Amino acid sequence: MELNFKLDLPVDTRLETGAEKDRLFDLVIIGGGPAGMTAAVYASRKQMTTALVSHDLGGQVLKTSGVENYLGYQYITGPELAGKFSQQIKQFPLKVLANEGVAALAQRSDNLFSVKTNAGRELTSRTLILATGKRWRNLPVPGAEEYIGRGVAFCSVCDAPFYRDQPVAIAGGGNSAVTAALDMLQVGGQVTLINSADGWQADPILLARVQKRVTLLDAHRVVEILGDGAKVTGVKVVPRDGGETRLLPVRGVFVEIGLLPNTEFFRDFVALNEQGEVIVDCASHTSRSGVYGAGDCTSVPEKQILIAAGDGAKAALAAYDYVSYHFKEE
């Protein structure tokens, strides 16, 4: 099953012809994952004129093999769930710029916001929601990209049950890798932790919980992920000191080497924390008035589809309150 695809939503023709410069939106949402698309639904239901800009409509959900913890679905694939989201936003008259990213943000002297896309378009809005998500750090080795969703996974909370009683490898040496190992132990199977650094970075109390239950390969690098064209069949590892290459027969490889927030282009626009995440309060406010954050790109703990969707709803309602108060006479 191919999971790495793009959703297709029609773009409003007025935006195509450049007339967007003459249009003032109540809200521009940057990002088309669960947070961004939920925000679009809530904003549209509040009768806000809304535009959504996303270079990868669907976000990380498109690379999730299966979801069993989103309410309303006992099981649904990631692409199917993203498709459900996109079908719902099609019901509303919002303007969608799909497969298009944002190049620059600015606040004008009249306190309105300017959003410039990498296709040369410029949108003007009263409020913004930043919902750009995060991207997984993948292993820079053969097979890593090819087998995403077919054995290469990034979320043990989401995907552990699909590898019940099967041998898996987990790449990483920090807390997230050890936590993933604990998730995998709950569903049985043989677990091998592969740490590319010399020494484990995980908290000792976490590491102690898995030491006698998993195979620990310290100071080893993954050099290739193997498969039969349909699914992962093994992984090659080599010691950092240049020793003999080993082949581990596994059915899954969980990559736990960190996440990168997609916040580079607004680093100087709103306050970010040390991890590069947008700092938000409990009502989704950022450091700049009229700008809200939602989903995985923010400082909100736990990066889950359901939490991101809730964040999108909160951010849209906060933006609506802002517009209602500051522009009530228009």
C-alpha positions as CSV (number, residue, x, y, z in Angstrom):
1,M,0.0,0.0,0.0
2,E,1.4,3.4,-1.0
3,L,1.0,5.9,1.8
4,N,3.1,8.8,0.5
5,F,0.6,10.6,-1.7
6,K,-1.0,14.0,-1.9
7,L,-4.7,14.9,-1.5
8,D,-6.3,16.8,-4.3
9,L,-8.5,19.8,-3.6
10,P,-9.5,22.4,-6.2
11,V,-8.0,25.8,-5.9
12,D,-10.3,28.8,-6.2
13,T,-9.8,30.5,-9.6
14,R,-9.8,34.0,-8.2
15,L,-6.7,33.0,-6.3
16,E,-5.1,31.6,-9.4
17,T,-5.5,34.9,-11.3
18,G,-3.9,37.0,-8.6
19,A,-7.1,38.6,-7.4
20,E,-6.2,37.4,-3.9
21,K,-4.5,40.8,-3.3
22,D,-7.8,42.5,-3.5
23,R,-9.4,40.0,-1.0
24,L,-9.2,40.4,2.8
25,F,-9.6,37.2,4.7
26,D,-10.7,36.9,8.3
27,L,-8.3,33.9,8.7
28,V,-5.4,32.3,6.8
29,I,-4.5,28.9,8.0
30,I,-1.0,27.7,7.3
31,G,-0.8,23.9,7.3
32,G,-3.2,21.2,6.1
33,G,-2.8,18.4,8.6
34,P,-5.5,17.5,11.2
35,A,-5.0,20.8,13.1
36,G,-5.2,23.0,10.0
37,M,-8.2,21.2,8.4
38,T,-10.1,21.1,11.7
39,A,-9.5,24.8,12.1
40,A,-10.8,25.3,8.6
41,V,-14.1,23.5,9.5
42,Y,-14.6,25.5,12.7
43,A,-13.8,28.8,11.1
44,S,-16.0,28.2,8.1
45,R,-18.9,27.3,10.4
46,K,-18.4,30.6,12.1
47,Q,-18.8,32.3,8.7
48,M,-15.2,33.5,8.7
49,T,-13.7,34.1,5.2
50,T,-10.9,31.6,5.3
51,A,-8.0,30.4,3.2
52,L,-5.9,27.4,3.8
53,V,-2.3,27.1,2.5
54,S,-0.6,23.7,2.6
55,H,2.3,22.2,0.6
56,D,1.4,18.7,1.9
57,L,-2.3,18.5,2.5
58,G,-2.9,15.7,5.0
59,G,0.4,16.1,6.7
60,Q,2.0,13.2,8.7
61,V,-1.3,11.3,8.7
62,L,-0.6,10.3,5.1
63,K,2.5,8.4,6.2
64,T,0.7,6.6,9.1
65,S,-0.1,3.0,8.2
66,G,-3.1,2.6,10.5
67,V,-5.0,4.5,13.2
68,E,-6.9,2.8,16.0
69,N,-7.1,5.7,18.5
70,Y,-9.1,8.3,16.7
71,L,-12.6,8.4,18.1
72,G,-15.3,7.1,15.7
73,Y,-13.1,4.7,13.9
74,Q,-12.0,1.3,15.4
75,Y,-9.5,1.1,12.6
76,I,-8.7,3.4,9.6
77,T,-5.6,3.9,7.5
78,G,-3.8,7.2,7.7
79,P,-4.5,8.1,4.1
80,E,-8.2,7.2,4.5
81,L,-8.5,9.4,7.6
82,A,-6.8,12.3,5.8
83,G,-9.2,11.8,2.9
84,K,-12.2,12.0,5.3
85,F,-10.8,15.3,6.6
86,S,-10.4,16.7,3.1
87,Q,-13.9,15.6,2.1
88,Q,-15.3,17.5,5.0
89,I,-13.6,20.8,4.3
90,K,-14.8,20.6,0.7
91,Q,-18.3,21.3,2.1
92,F,-17.3,24.8,3.0
93,P,-16.5,27.9,0.8
94,L,-12.9,28.3,2.0
95,K,-10.1,28.9,-0.4
96,V,-7.5,26.1,-0.5
97,L,-4.0,26.5,-1.9
98,A,-2.9,22.9,-2.0
99,N,0.7,21.8,-2.9
100,E,1.9,25.3,-2.1
101,G,4.0,26.5,0.8
102,V,4.5,29.8,2.5
103,A,7.6,31.8,1.8
104,A,7.2,34.8,4.1
105,L,4.9,36.3,6.8
106,A,4.6,39.9,7.8
107,Q,2.4,42.2,9.8
108,R,1.5,45.4,8.0
109,S,1.2,48.9,9.5
110,D,-2.6,48.5,9.6
111,N,-2.1,45.4,11.7
112,L,-3.3,43.1,9.0
113,F,-1.1,40.1,8.0
114,S,0.5,39.4,4.7
115,V,1.2,35.8,3.6
116,K,3.4,35.3,0.6
117,T,3.5,31.8,-1.0
118,N,6.3,30.2,-2.8
119,A,4.2,30.5,-6.0
120,G,4.3,34.2,-5.8
121,R,0.8,34.7,-4.4
122,E,0.0,37.2,-1.6
123,L,-2.9,36.9,0.8
124,T,-4.1,39.5,3.3
125,S,-5.8,38.4,6.6
126,R,-7.0,39.7,9.9
127,T,-5.7,36.6,11.7
128,L,-3.4,33.6,11.2
129,I,-3.2,30.1,12.5
130,L,0.2,28.4,12.3
131,A,-0.4,24.6,12.0
132,T,2.6,23.5,10.0
133,G,3.2,20.3,12.0
134,K,6.5,18.4,12.3
135,R,8.4,16.1,10.1
136,W,10.1,13.0,11.2
137,R,13.9,12.6,11.0
138,N,14.3,9.6,8.8
139,L,17.4,7.4,8.5
140,P,19.6,8.5,5.6
141,V,20.1,5.0,4.3
142,P,18.8,2.9,1.4
143,G,15.3,1.6,1.9
144,A,14.3,4.1,4.5
145,E,12.1,6.3,2.3
146,E,11.0,3.4,0.1
147,Y,9.4,1.4,2.9
148,I,7.6,4.2,4.8
149,G,4.3,2.8,5.8
150,R,5.4,-0.7,4.7
151,G,7.6,-1.5,7.7
152,V,9.3,1.8,8.3
153,A,7.3,3.6,11.0
154,F,7.7,6.6,13.2
155,C,4.9,6.4,15.8
156,S,4.9,3.4,18.2
157,V,1.7,4.7,19.8
158,C,-0.1,4.5,16.5
159,D,1.5,1.5,14.8
160,A,2.8,-0.9,17.5
161,P,-0.4,-3.2,17.3
162,F,0.3,-3.8,13.7
163,Y,3.6,-5.6,14.6
164,R,2.1,-7.9,17.3
165,D,4.4,-10.9,17.9
166,Q,6.8,-9.8,15.1
167,P,10.5,-8.9,15.4
168,V,11.2,-5.2,15.1
169,A,14.1,-2.9,15.3
170,I,14.0,0.6,16.8
171,A,16.6,3.1,15.7
172,G,17.5,5.6,18.4
173,G,19.1,5.9,21.9
174,G,17.0,8.5,23.7
175,N,13.8,8.5,25.7
176,S,11.6,8.2,22.6
177,A,13.4,5.1,21.4
178,V,13.2,3.4,24.8
179,T,9.5,4.4,25.2
180,A,8.8,2.9,21.7
181,A,10.5,-0.3,22.9
182,L,8.2,-0.4,25.9
183,D,5.2,0.1,23.5
184,M,6.4,-2.8,21.4
185,L,6.9,-5.1,24.4
186,Q,3.3,-4.7,25.2
187,V,2.4,-6.4,21.9
188,G,5.0,-9.1,22.1
189,G,7.7,-10.0,19.7
190,Q,11.4,-9.5,19.7
191,V,12.7,-6.0,20.0
192,T,16.2,-4.7,19.1
193,L,17.3,-1.2,20.1
194,I,20.0,0.2,17.8
195,N,21.8,3.3,19.2
196,S,24.1,5.0,16.7
197,A,25.8,7.1,19.4
198,D,28.5,5.8,21.8
199,G,26.4,5.6,25.0
200,W,22.6,5.7,25.6
201,Q,21.0,9.1,26.0
202,A,17.8,7.8,27.6
203,D,17.0,8.3,31.2
204,P,18.5,5.5,33.3
205,I,15.2,4.7,34.9
206,L,13.7,4.1,31.5
207,L,16.6,2.2,30.2
208,A,16.5,-0.1,33.2
209,R,12.9,-1.1,32.3
210,V,14.0,-2.6,29.0
211,Q,17.6,-3.8,29.5
212,K,16.7,-7.4,30.3
213,R,13.8,-7.6,27.9
214,V,15.2,-6.3,24.6
215,T,18.5,-6.7,22.6
216,L,20.6,-3.6,23.0
217,L,23.0,-2.6,20.2
218,D,25.1,0.3,21.4
219,A,27.3,2.2,19.0
220,H,25.8,0.6,16.0
221,R,24.6,2.2,12.8
222,V,21.8,1.2,10.5
223,V,23.3,1.1,7.0
224,E,20.4,-0.3,5.0
225,I,16.7,-1.4,5.3
226,L,15.9,-4.4,3.2
227,G,12.5,-5.5,1.8
228,D,10.8,-7.7,-0.8
229,G,9.3,-4.8,-2.6
230,A,6.1,-4.9,-0.5
231,K,7.3,-4.9,3.1
232,V,10.4,-4.7,5.2
233,T,12.3,-8.0,5.7
234,G,15.4,-7.0,7.5
235,V,17.9,-4.3,8.5
236,K,21.7,-4.2,8.1
237,V,23.7,-2.7,11.0
238,V,27.4,-2.2,11.5
239,P,29.4,-1.2,14.6
240,R,30.7,2.3,14.7
241,D,34.3,1.0,15.0
242,G,34.0,-0.6,11.6
243,G,33.4,-4.2,12.6
244,E,31.4,-6.8,10.7
245,T,28.0,-6.0,9.2
246,R,25.1,-7.9,10.7
247,L,21.7,-8.7,9.1
248,L,18.8,-8.6,11.5
249,P,15.6,-10.3,10.2
250,V,12.8,-7.9,11.3
251,R,9.4,-7.0,10.0
252,G,9.4,-3.4,11.2
253,V,11.8,-0.6,11.8
254,F,10.7,2.2,14.1
255,V,12.7,5.4,13.6
256,E,13.0,7.3,16.8
257,I,15.7,9.9,16.2
258,G,13.7,13.0,16.7
259,L,11.2,15.3,15.1
260,L,11.8,18.7,13.4
261,P,9.1,21.4,13.7
262,N,8.3,23.0,10.4
263,T,8.8,26.5,11.8
264,E,11.9,27.8,10.0
265,F,10.1,30.4,7.9
266,F,8.5,32.2,10.9
267,R,11.4,31.9,13.3
268,D,11.5,35.7,13.7
269,F,7.7,36.2,13.5
270,V,6.6,34.5,16.8
271,A,8.4,33.2,19.8
272,L,9.7,29.6,19.7
273,N,11.1,27.4,22.4
274,E,14.4,25.6,22.4
275,Q,13.0,22.8,20.3
276,G,11.9,25.3,17.6
277,E,8.2,24.8,18.5
278,V,5.7,27.7,18.5
279,I,5.1,28.8,22.1
280,V,1.3,28.8,22.8
281,D,-0.9,29.2,25.9
282,C,-3.9,27.0,26.7
283,A,-6.1,29.1,24.4
284,S,-3.7,28.8,21.4
285,H,-2.3,32.3,21.6
286,T,1.2,32.9,20.3
287,S,3.5,35.8,21.3
288,R,1.9,38.0,18.5
289,S,-1.6,39.2,18.8
290,G,-3.9,37.8,16.2
291,V,-1.7,34.8,15.5
292,Y,-2.5,31.4,16.9
293,G,-0.8,28.1,16.9
294,A,-2.2,24.5,16.6
295,G,-1.0,21.0,16.4
296,D,2.5,19.4,16.4
297,C,4.4,22.6,15.5
298,T,3.5,24.0,18.9
299,S,4.7,23.5,22.5
300,V,1.6,21.5,23.4
301,P,2.8,18.1,24.7
302,E,1.9,14.8,23.1
303,K,1.9,14.8,19.3
304,Q,-1.3,12.9,18.4
305,I,-3.9,13.3,15.6
306,L,-6.7,13.7,18.1
307,I,-4.8,16.4,20.1
308,A,-3.9,18.3,16.9
309,A,-7.5,18.3,15.8
310,G,-8.6,19.7,19.1
311,D,-5.9,22.3,18.9
312,G,-7.2,23.4,15.5
313,A,-10.7,23.8,16.9
314,K,-9.4,25.9,19.8
315,A,-7.3,28.1,17.6
316,A,-10.1,28.8,15.1
317,L,-12.5,29.8,17.9
318,A,-9.8,32.0,19.4
319,A,-9.3,33.7,16.0
320,Y,-13.1,34.1,15.7
321,D,-13.2,35.9,19.1
322,Y,-10.4,38.1,18.0
323,V,-12.0,39.2,14.7
324,S,-15.4,39.7,16.4
325,Y,-13.9,42.0,19.0
326,H,-11.3,44.0,16.9
327,F,-13.3,44.3,13.7
328,K,-16.9,44.3,15.0
329,E,-17.7,47.7,13.4
330,E,-16.7,46.6,9.9
